[in-house]
Every structure is written in C-alpha cells, then in structure tokens.
Amino acid sequence: MNPDTEQQDLAEPYLGGLLASLGLDVHYSRAEKDTLFFREETGREVPVLDFVGGYGSTILGHSNPEIVGYAKELLDQGVPVHAQFSKHPYANELAQKINAVIRREFATTESYSAIFANSGAEAVEIAMKHAEFDRVARLTELAGEIDGNIERARAAVAAGAGVDGSGSYGRLATASGVSFGAAMEEVIAAVRAANAPRLAAAPVFLAPEGSFHGKLVGSVQLTHNAGFRSPFSALAAQCRFVPVHEPDALAKTIESVRRTVFDLAVDDGAVRVVEREVPAVAAFVLEPVQGEAGIRVFDRRTAEHVRRTCEAAGIPIVVDEVQSGMGRTGAFFAASHVGLQGDYFTLAKSLGGGVAKAAVTLVRASRYRREFELVHSSTFAKDAFSTSVAIRTVELLEADGGRAYQLAAERGSRLADMLRKLQQEFGTVVKEVRGKGLMLGLEFHDQSDSSSEVIAEQARAGLLGYLLSGYLLRVHALRVLPTASAVNTLRLEPSVHLTNAEIARLEAGLRGLLTVLRDQDGAALLQA
Ligand code: PMP
C-alpha cells in the first residue's frame, strides 16, 4: 500500500472531520442494553448512556443476550445465509407472525403479503415500486378499455352514427387542435395523441410535510428536507408535501394533480368524447409518528381524514413504521393507536433485533400484485440469518402477552414525565416535549438570537443540536442526538430496559445542559 494514503482517512473523511469538530468522534467498542462503551487512551473503558438507540434500531437493547445467543446458534449450525431462489419457510413464518399482529391491532381479517429488504429506505422503495406497478397495471387496463371503445365508435360511425361535438369535444380540440366536425379517423388520432403523454406521465407521491422516508434515489424524494432531497430531484418521481393538519389541504393537492384521458362513448346513435380519470397519484406515504421531523405524533382525527380522502380518491396509503414500529410506541404498530390500517406497512430498524439488517414491506391482499415477486429481489433480502433473527425479535416482543409493549408505554411515560418537569423548570429554553412511548422529542426554543456568540452562530448554522450533543457526551457521558430534519429537537429512543436510575442520570445531564443554555453560557458548551 502506498505509505502516503495509508495514513489518510478514506472512509467518509469529511463526516469524520465534522464529528471531530463537534466532539462526537468517539469509537464505541462494546454495547449492552442502553450503554455504549469506548476506551480511553489509557485503556480504561468508559460507559456512555445511549438514548439514540441505534436511531430506533434497539428496542430490545444493544447486544440483547437472547438475540445474540440465537444468532450464534444459527451461525454455529451453519445456517445457509445465501440460498436465494430456493424455499424460505422462515420467511413465511415471519410474515405469519406479523400478520397475526396486524389482525389483532387493526381488528382485520385481511392478510398482507411480505416482500423482504435490507434497510428502511429499501422497504419504502419496495412500497413505492409496488404502488407504481399497480398504477401502471391500472393504466394499461384503462388504455385497453379505451382501445376497445375506439373500435366500437369506429364501427358505429361506419354504421351511420355521427360524432357529437358536445361533452369533452371542446377540451379535446383545445388539447390536440382537432377541429369541430372532423372526420372520425382524425378524432381518433386526436384522442390517441392527447392521451399518450397523459398515460405516460410520471406518477406523483404524496406525503405530509416534514416526512422522512430514507435517502435512496426514490425514497429521498419523499423526504421533505430539501438539503437531502433537492440535488437528486431529477432522478425520481416527485412528491407533493401536504400540510395535512389544514382541513382541505389534502383534497386540494389531489385536485391539483388530477389528470384525465379522452375516451369515446357510443350512445343514442352518436359518438361522444368523454373523459376518464387517470390514477395520477401512486401512493400517500406517512409516518404515524414522524421521527426525523422532530418526533411528531399523528392524531386520530388527521389519520381518519387522510384515510377517508385517500379512499375516496382510490389512493393507497403506505404506513412507514420503520422507526415508529416494533413496539416502540407501546403497540407493535404506532398506526394502531389511531386506527390507521395501511394498504402497505414498512418495517426495518428494530426488526433485526439490533443485530441483523432486516426489513420488510407488507402489502394488503386486495392491492397485491403477485407478479411483483418476479420483478423485485435483492441478494441479501429474506436470508435465513436476518429473517430468523427477526422472527426471534417479534417473538420476544410478543412474549408474556406483549409485556414489551407495556414496558415501552410505561418507561416512556416515566421518561416523558421527567422531560415535562424539566420543561416547567426551564420554560425559557425548552419549547415542547412530544412523542409516544419510547419515541420522544425535546424541542428547544430557537437560539439564533442568543446573547452568546457561540450559541447564536451554531444555531444559525443548524448545528446547535449537535453542539449540545457534544456537550452531553463529553461532560455527562450521555449519547443524545437531534432528529435529522429538525435539529432543535433532541430524540430519545432508548430500549424497554431503561431503568429509573438511567432516567435520573439523563435528568441530571439535561439539567446541566439547560442551565448552560438558560445562562447563555456558550463557553461551557465548548468545555473539554
Ligand atoms: N423511514 C423512516 C420513517 C425512517 O425514520 C428511516 C430512517 N431514519 C427510514 C425510512 C430509512 O431507513 P434506513 O436508514 O434503514 O434506510
């Protein structure tokens, strides 16, 4: 190896530099429950209390002994990790187990087919792809019906029928330039010419403002944060972000993207130009608790409004439970708290038990297109190792009548109580405490006008949350990080094993931090 490059940091070196500047460049070498450990230069192991929880991946804690033990067992048995295009009974077992949860939490009898993936963004993209596959199939059916109607109209004209200039003829004339009284073949050519681009137009996705659904080419377009999304907007279908809490916003957005195609109808001995609705929207995609937007819980009224509006417009709903799912909010699916049964569900993060990379997309039977299975696959997805670990994870969550869900709700409310107490004490600094179960956010008031130059400057650069994280890590051995798109909000997503003593440790650290902010003590934040 070239000795010059040997010393260089080549693994995301820019990010490494940023972490160093914020005091967050720590290498954790061991993890257990809600604690990560790093080694000082002296060799001493230092515990850090972790409230980031693998960004929502460790609902059962880091290195959960039952999951680790099972993972070792699987590897010791020589489980064939790579056996793509063979029978995968464990995948069916996982799908069955998750279906049993869906039946219970949504009081439904409808089954969901499962397609497997490796990451959250990939699970979202499977939902996007399937929704588009379905939309294209519906478009093809529509185009076929129009072809049939054109033939019927042609036969009717040959038998003496006339072409009626009323109805949508005027709109066809505007769209294609065909004149009134044109011959039948000209009208048909005009219909085909006007329809072709309308049938081929890219789909539109809808999502609530603030949404975060991943950073791959397709899913990043559903991620509202412009910094992540805009540079790549030419690569994929576009999303309209809807202020869903405004009563008419969703209906107006759907209306604004409505498209029709022309068709020909024969009645009463005349051929008339009519219009047919095109399925322009592929899907509405939402998080029942928005994670990266600063931990924002969807309320029942909004959920019901979205459900009704989408149902009326024939738009499928993708419920992205990548972060909120797997028991974190006190139920396996956060959407079950507001009775929002998705046409699609996505799961990832904690599905792999904090050990494996596993993700799955579930598609409701009434929407499912089985041919999709022949056009989508991934080498690692559905492998025996990650899928078996996911089964064990679901079993652990479901054990003892869903004790893990009760723990998430109870531990979460204890943690929230502590945060609300701090909010009362430090009302000038803490703006809001939000969330459900073990998915909580602590939002700070904007500090861009702080009397401390350091605090104001970092706030204006959108880095204050990270500076606060650096302080909590260095001074209080606490790992807390902001949400990705709302950096004034610190995320708290520990495991169900969180103890009262650990909540008290967080309280002490946060009290230290809030005192520094209340006193506008920028120098203390930079303290080594
Ligand atoms: N959807 C949601 C709701 C998420 O929170 C995330 C990650 N924060 C993703 C999708 C993307 O998951 P991944 O990072 O595993 O690709």
Residues whose N, C-alpha, C, O or C-beta is under 5 A from the ligand:
A	BS01	PMP	S119 G120 A121 E122 F212 H213 G214 E287 G291 D320 V322 Q323 A348
